[in-house]
Amino acid sequence: MRPECRPRSTATRSSPSTSSTRSAATRWASRDKVGDELAGRGIDRAAADVCLRAFEELDAFDDLVGRSERGVAASRNIAAIMTLAEATPARGRVRFTPRLARGLSYYTGAIMEVAVEGIGSLGGGGRYDGLIGMFSGEQIPACGFSLGLERILVVMGERDMFRGRLAEIGPDVLVTIFDEDLAADSLKLAGELRAAGLRVETYPAALRGGKDLGKAFKYADARQARFVTVVGQDEFKNGQVQIKNMKTGAQQAIARGTVADVITAASRLAPPASHIAPRASDNE
């Protein structure tokens, strides 16, 4: 992987699914066993060592994938994912490792695993461009993963993450991505709105400069979203956000720093029960 494609600070030498407590001697012993097996299958020992070293040493990995166009393209894809992740609540929590592997053959791009320290994997998946077409006849690029529900419930219970009452159906706001070059900023906006206590969903595709805005509005209507945000090039330059009220159809450009307050006020969202201030009528 080229130096400009992957910041060193985001890389790690082991995947979440690999025990970090194994000694270096144990890891090398395991590597030697794999090397022996590959050699036994007729693979040149030197070639096997190059591949195995790439799983242990990031410089060796960079050199290996940089030898082919597919490797370089994959490196750029991973770099883009890492960059976009920095604009989301996942910032600082995403690590790249060449050691992660998944056995299903329909993956066509990056794969991933979600893990909690002390518990292990909670889910995994990746990019698969041909899977949906196998069943629908229409080729639709997609990215998905499966979750270990029982483990998630255990983690949520231990961390007291269950709320006393469930929020009503539908997100408060659907955040759109006007164009690919504004993706990071839109993801950052989604994170800011979530931090303000809003239920936020991100539209799953860029709007191609606004050409697919109508599709996004239809999606928002189907998801029962209260508002939709749009940040085009002009809004980005002016520090503004276009918001549309899906109930009234009203649309306006407002300062970015006021978006959460405007949506909260317009939606008449009640604060959590523990923070509800007494009404004047309560004391009458």
C-alpha positions in Angstrom: 0.0 0.0 0.0 1.4 3.4 -0.9 2.4 5.7 1.9 -0.1 8.3 0.9 -2.9 5.8 0.8 -2.8 4.5 4.4 -1.9 6.7 7.4 0.4 4.7 9.7 -1.7 5.8 12.7 -4.7 3.9 11.5 -3.0 0.6 10.9 -2.5 -2.3 13.3 -0.6 -5.6 13.0 -3.4 -7.8 14.3 -7.1 -8.0 13.7 -9.7 -7.8 16.4 -10.4 -11.5 15.9 -6.7 -12.4 16.6 -5.6 -12.7 20.2 -3.2 -10.0 21.1 -1.8 -12.1 24.0 0.0 -14.6 21.8 3.8 -14.4 22.0 5.9 -13.5 19.0 7.4 -16.9 19.2 4.0 -18.6 18.9 3.0 -16.4 15.9 6.2 -17.3 14.1 5.8 -21.0 14.9 2.3 -20.8 13.4 3.6 -19.0 10.3 6.3 -21.7 9.8 3.6 -24.4 9.9 1.6 -22.5 7.3 4.7 -22.1 5.2 5.4 -25.8 5.5 1.8 -26.6 4.3 2.1 -24.2 1.3 5.4 -25.7 0.4 3.8 -29.2 0.6 1.2 -28.1 -1.9 3.9 -27.2 -4.4 4.2 -23.5 -3.7 7.7 -22.1 -3.9 9.0 -21.5 -0.3 10.4 -18.1 -1.2 7.0 -17.0 -2.7 5.2 -18.4 0.4 7.5 -16.4 2.7 6.8 -13.2 0.8 3.1 -13.6 1.2 3.3 -14.7 4.9 5.6 -11.8 5.7 3.1 -9.4 4.2 0.5 -10.5 6.9 3.0 -9.7 9.7 4.8 -6.6 8.4 3.0 -3.6 7.0 6.0 -2.5 4.8 6.1 -5.9 3.2 2.3 -5.8 2.7 2.6 -2.3 1.0 5.4 -3.7 -1.3 3.4 -6.8 -2.2 0.1 -5.1 -3.1 1.9 -2.3 -4.9 3.1 -4.8 -7.6 -0.3 -5.0 -9.3 -3.0 -2.7 -10.5 -5.6 -4.6 -8.5 -3.5 -4.2 -5.4 -3.1 -0.5 -5.9 -6.8 -0.1 -6.5 -7.6 -2.0 -3.4 -5.1 0.1 -1.4 -6.9 3.3 -2.6 -10.3 1.8 -1.7 -9.1 1.0 1.8 -7.6 4.5 2.1 -10.9 6.1 1.1 -12.8 4.0 3.7 -10.3 5.0 6.4 -10.6 8.7 5.4 -14.4 8.7 5.4 -14.5 6.9 8.8 -12.5 9.8 10.3 -15.6 12.0 9.7 -17.9 9.7 11.6 -18.4 8.6 15.2 -16.1 5.7 14.2 -13.1 8.0 14.2 -10.2 6.5 16.1 -11.9 3.1 16.3 -11.2 1.7 12.8 -8.0 -0.3 12.3 -6.7 -1.8 9.1 -5.1 -5.2 9.1 -4.1 -7.5 6.2 -4.7 -10.5 8.5 -8.5 -10.3 8.6 -10.1 -13.0 6.4 -13.7 -14.1 5.7 -14.5 -17.4 4.0 -17.4 -16.5 1.8 -16.4 -16.2 -1.9 -18.9 -13.5 -2.9 -17.0 -10.6 -1.4 -15.7 -8.3 -4.1 -14.0 -5.6 -2.0 -13.1 -4.6 1.6 -14.2 -6.9 4.4 -14.8 -5.9 8.1 -15.3 -7.1 11.5 -16.9 -5.4 14.5 -15.4 -6.3 17.9 -15.6 -5.3 21.6 -12.5 -5.6 23.7 -12.8 -8.5 26.1 -15.8 -10.1 24.2 -14.6 -10.5 20.7 -16.4 -10.2 17.4 -20.0 -8.9 17.3 -20.4 -9.0 13.6 -18.6 -9.1 10.2 -19.2 -8.6 6.5 -18.0 -6.6 3.6 -18.5 -5.4 0.0 -20.3 -7.7 -2.4 -21.3 -6.3 -5.9 -22.8 -9.5 -7.4 -24.7 -11.1 -4.6 -28.0 -9.2 -5.0 -28.0 -9.9 -8.7 -27.8 -13.6 -8.1 -31.3 -13.4 -6.7 -32.9 -10.4 -8.3 -31.4 -10.4 -11.8 -30.4 -6.7 -11.3 -26.7 -6.0 -10.4 -26.7 -3.7 -7.4 -23.5 -2.8 -5.6 -23.9 -3.4 -1.9 -22.1 -3.6 1.4 -23.5 -5.6 4.4 -22.8 -7.6 7.4 -24.3 -10.0 9.9 -24.5 -9.4 13.6 -24.3 -11.6 16.7 -27.5 -10.5 18.4 -27.0 -12.4 21.6 -23.5 -10.9 22.1 -24.8 -7.4 21.4 -27.6 -7.8 23.9 -25.0 -8.9 26.5 -22.8 -5.8 25.8 -25.8 -3.4 25.9 -27.0 -4.9 29.1 -23.6 -4.6 30.8 -23.3 -1.0 29.7 -26.8 0.0 30.7 -27.7 1.0 27.1 -31.4 0.2 27.1 -33.5 3.3 27.3 -36.7 3.4 29.5 -38.9 4.2 26.5 -38.4 3.6 22.8 -38.4 6.4 20.3 -41.1 6.6 17.8 -40.6 5.0 14.3 -38.6 6.9 11.7 -35.4 9.0 11.9 -35.6 12.7 12.8 -33.5 13.6 9.8 -32.1 12.0 6.7 -28.6 13.3 5.8 -27.9 13.2 2.1 -24.5 13.2 0.3 -24.7 15.7 -2.5 -21.6 14.5 -4.3 -18.8 12.1 -3.5 -16.3 14.9 -2.8 -18.7 16.1 0.0 -19.1 12.7 1.5 -16.8 13.3 4.5 -18.5 16.6 5.3 -22.0 15.0 5.2 -20.9 12.2 7.4 -19.5 14.7 9.8 -22.8 16.5 9.8 -24.6 13.3 10.6 -22.3 12.8 13.5 -23.0 16.3 14.8 -26.7 15.8 14.7 -26.5 12.4 16.5 -24.4 14.1 19.2 -27.2 16.6 19.6 -29.6 13.7 20.4 -31.3 13.4 17.0 -32.1 10.1 15.3 -30.1 10.3 12.1 -30.0 8.1 9.0 -27.6 8.7 6.0 -28.9 8.2 2.5 -26.9 5.3 1.1 -25.7 6.9 -2.2 -24.3 10.2 -3.4 -26.9 12.4 -5.2 -24.7 12.9 -8.3 -24.7 16.6 -7.9 -28.4 16.7 -7.1 -29.6 14.6 -10.0 -30.9 11.9 -7.6 -32.4 14.4 -5.0 -35.9 13.2 -5.9 -35.0 9.7 -5.1 -33.7 10.8 -1.7 -36.9 12.5 -0.9 -38.9 9.4 -1.8 -36.6 7.4 0.4 -37.1 9.8 3.2 -40.8 9.7 2.9 -40.8 5.8 2.9 -38.6 5.9 6.0 -40.9 8.4 7.7 -38.0 10.9 8.2 -39.1 14.3 9.5 -36.4 16.3 7.8 -33.9 16.0 5.0 -30.6 17.8 4.9 -28.7 18.8 1.7 -25.3 20.3 1.5 -24.2 21.3 -2.0 -21.1 23.1 -3.1 -22.7 26.5 -2.4 -23.9 25.6 1.0 -20.6 24.1 1.9 -18.7 27.3 0.9 -21.2 29.4 2.9 -21.4 27.3 6.0 -25.0 26.5 5.4 -27.3 23.5 5.2 -30.5 23.2 3.2 -33.2 21.4 5.3 -36.6 20.2 4.0 -39.6 19.6 6.3 -41.0 16.4 4.9 -44.5 17.1 6.4 -45.0 20.6 5.2 -42.6 20.6 2.2 -41.0 23.8 3.4 -37.3 24.1 2.5 -34.8 26.7 3.8 -31.1 27.3 4.0 -29.8 27.8 7.6 -26.5 28.2 9.3 -24.8 24.9 9.9 -24.4 25.4 13.6 -28.2 25.9 14.1 -29.4 22.8 12.2 -29.9 20.6 15.3 -31.8 23.3 17.2 -34.0 24.1 14.2 -34.9 20.5 13.6 -35.5 19.8 17.3 -37.7 22.8 17.7 -39.7 22.1 14.6 -40.1 18.5 15.5 -41.2 19.4 19.0 -39.1 16.6 20.4 -39.4 15.9 24.1 -36.2 15.6 26.1 -35.5 12.4 28.0 -37.9 11.9 30.9 -35.1 12.6 33.5 -34.5 16.0 32.0 -38.1 17.2 31.5 -38.6 20.5 33.3 -41.8 20.9 35.3 -44.6 22.9 33.6 -46.1 26.0 35.3 -49.4 24.2 35.3 -47.9 21.4 37.4 -47.6 23.7 40.4 -51.1 25.2 40.1 
